[in-house]
Amino acid sequence: MNLKDELYYRAIDLLRQLIQTPSVSREESNAAQLIFKTLESNGFAPHRTGNNVWAIASTIDNNKPTILLNSHIDTVKPTESWNRQPFVATEEEGRLYGLGSNDAGASVVALLSTFLHLSETSQPYNLVFLASAEEEVSGNNGIVKALEQLPPIDFAVVGEPTGMHPAICEKGLLVLDCTAHGKSGHAARDEGINALYKATETIEKLRRFEFPLVSDWLGRVKLTVTQIQAGTQHNVVPDHCDFVIDLRTNDCYSNAQTVEILREQFPDITITPRSLRLNSSSLSTQHPFVKRSILAGRKPFGSPTLSDQALMPFPSVKIGPGESARSHTADEYIELDEIREAIELYICLLDNLQIGGKSM
């Protein structure tokens, strides 16, 4: 059995254990301990910050750039439509079923295998592995807490199900709480200013509104009104109407810029972002990792889904085994061959990778 076969079989064993260790967001403690013990058993001195676990391949050389290998150990809650037991690893016809198998357990074990392999030889970069928590809820105790403890990162590989094609950019997320203002009055008389009518007029304008800049990889900014609420009782004209906008930003705008544009275009409503931190990300096709990916037959693309990339203030790429369409679905699974392919491709793309000087 060659080294990569050994990495593969050990990865499958670890993924089985992860599936059978429930790790719903904010409840990842046991899964974190499993990763911690795995790193320890392989000769590393891992660190733990909350439910985030990380390790460095060797002593940091300040003259080298630093590459981060990251994926998340938390999962969404299982839906009632599962036909199998979500926390039981079940293998059938080359597939491994279980909650988190595709998103993102397969990436966790494949990147950990890559970390173990690359750490055995000298590389032109420092190498850090991080299994992070609370990714599915963009939680404050997830990767943000871990990054505070890590050395400065120059480039990150983020494991998410992409079919092992590199997502060189992804859309950001804004949730906007909006209010249209009116004046209360009796519904039986012609008095008051109906905030609900004002809101629906504005919502129709928002439905037709388009941000002018279009991304080559991510297309247009996507704006969707998803919730609305108004009124206290049937005979009172509502004096305010609240509604929520789900906004997916492209790499042409920061989240702060999109909010200011909307405020300028719609001055009659109050717009309050819940957070500005989940920005879009992008990476040049000329980056050495992307160029290697293309030479390996991989196709760069823009991802509409959000990941921990949004919280990384340094260049990153999203690439991992599995398919995004399987994420958050009942009877989630990963093809076992996808994990083998991922380990081999990660090693091929990262071994002796030259990414230039610090803070490239």
BELBEL-V676510 format. One record per backbone hydrogen bond with DSSP energy under -0.5 kcal/mol. NH is the residue of the N-H (numbers start at 1). CO is the residue of the C=O. E is the energy in kcal/mol with one decimal. If there is no record, write none. Layout:
nh	co	e
NH	CO	E
NH	CO	E
This chain:
nh	co	e
6	2	-2.1
7	3	-2.4
8	4	-2.2
9	5	-2.5
10	6	-2.2
11	7	-2.1
12	8	-2.3
13	9	-2.1
14	10	-2.1
15	11	-2.5
16	12	-2.3
17	13	-1.7
18	14	-2.4
19	15	-2.5
20	16	-1.8
21	18	-1.5
22	20	-0.5
25	75	-2.0
27	24	-2.8
32	28	-2.8
33	29	-2.1
34	30	-1.8
35	31	-2.1
36	32	-2.5
37	33	-2.6
38	34	-1.9
39	35	-2.4
40	36	-2.3
41	37	-2.5
42	38	-0.8
42	39	-0.8
43	40	-1.9
44	39	-2.2
46	44	-0.7
47	54	-3.2
49	52	-2.6
50	48	-0.5
52	49	-2.2
53	131	-2.5
54	47	-2.3
55	129	-2.1
57	127	-2.9
62	60	-0.7
64	61	-2.3
65	124	-0.5
67	126	-3.1
68	155	-2.6
69	128	-3.2
70	68	-0.6
70	157	-2.8
71	130	-1.6
73	132	-2.6
74	132	-0.6
75	23	-1.7
82	79	-1.0
86	84	-0.6
88	85	-1.8
90	88	-0.7
90	97	-1.7
92	90	-0.5
92	95	-2.4
95	92	-1.6
96	334	-2.8
97	90	-3.4
97	95	-0.6
98	332	-2.3
99	86	-3.1
101	98	-2.1
104	102	-0.5
105	100	-3.0
106	101	-1.5
108	104	-2.3
109	105	-2.4
110	106	-2.0
111	107	-2.8
112	108	-2.2
113	109	-2.1
114	110	-2.0
115	111	-2.6
116	112	-2.5
117	113	-2.2
118	114	-3.0
119	115	-1.9
120	117	-1.3
121	118	-1.3
126	65	-3.0
128	67	-2.4
129	55	-2.6
130	69	-2.8
131	53	-3.1
132	71	-2.4
132	130	-0.7
137	134	-0.5
138	135	-1.2
139	134	-2.4
142	139	-1.3
143	133	-0.6
145	142	-1.0
146	142	-1.3
147	143	-2.9
148	144	-1.0
149	146	-1.7
150	146	-1.1
154	66	-2.6
155	66	-1.4
156	315	-1.4
157	68	-3.0
158	156	-0.6
158	317	-3.1
159	70	-3.5
159	157	-0.6
160	158	-0.7
162	160	-0.8
162	320	-2.1
163	320	-0.5
163	322	-2.2
164	320	-2.3
165	162	-1.1
167	165	-0.5
167	318	-3.3
168	166	-1.0
168	301	-1.6
169	301	-0.8
170	281	-1.4
171	303	-2.0
172	249	-1.9
173	278	-2.6
174	247	-2.5
176	174	-0.6
176	245	-2.5
177	175	-0.5
177	272	-2.8
178	176	-0.6
178	243	-3.1
179	270	-1.9
180	241	-2.7
181	268	-0.6
182	239	-3.3
183	193	-2.4
185	237	-0.6
187	235	-2.5
189	186	-1.4
191	186	-0.5
191	189	-2.0
193	183	-2.3
195	193	-0.8
195	238	-2.4
198	194	-1.8
199	195	-2.4
200	196	-2.4
201	197	-2.1
202	198	-2.2
203	199	-3.0
204	200	-1.9
205	201	-1.7
206	202	-2.7
207	203	-2.1
208	204	-1.1
209	205	-1.1
215	219	-2.5
219	215	-1.5
222	248	-2.4
223	221	-0.6
224	246	-2.3
226	224	-0.6
226	244	-2.2
227	244	-1.0
229	242	-2.9
231	240	-0.7
236	233	-1.5
237	185	-3.2
241	180	-2.2
242	229	-2.6
243	178	-2.4
244	227	-2.0
245	176	-2.4
246	224	-3.4
247	174	-3.0
247	245	-0.6
248	222	-3.1
249	172	-0.7
249	247	-0.7
253	250	-1.2
258	254	-1.8
259	255	-1.8
260	256	-2.0
261	257	-2.2
262	258	-2.2
263	259	-2.3
264	260	-2.0
265	261	-2.2
266	262	-2.3
269	266	-1.3
270	179	-2.5
272	177	-2.4
274	175	-2.6
279	277	-1.5
279	310	-0.9
281	170	-1.8
283	168	-1.6
287	284	-1.7
291	287	-2.7
292	288	-2.1
293	289	-2.1
294	290	-2.5
295	291	-2.0
296	292	-1.6
297	294	-1.8
298	293	-2.7
300	298	-0.6
301	166	-1.8
303	169	-3.1
310	307	-1.6
311	308	-1.8
312	309	-2.1
313	311	-0.6
317	156	-2.0
318	167	-2.0
319	158	-2.4
319	317	-0.6
326	323	-1.6
327	324	-1.4
329	326	-1.4
332	329	-0.8
334	96	-1.8
336	94	-2.6
338	335	-1.1
339	335	-0.9
339	336	-0.7
340	336	-1.6
341	337	-2.5
342	338	-2.1
343	339	-2.4
344	340	-2.1
345	341	-2.7
346	342	-3.2
347	343	-2.2
348	344	-2.1
349	345	-2.8
350	346	-1.9
351	347	-2.5
353	350	-2.1
355	353	-0.7
360	357	-0.7
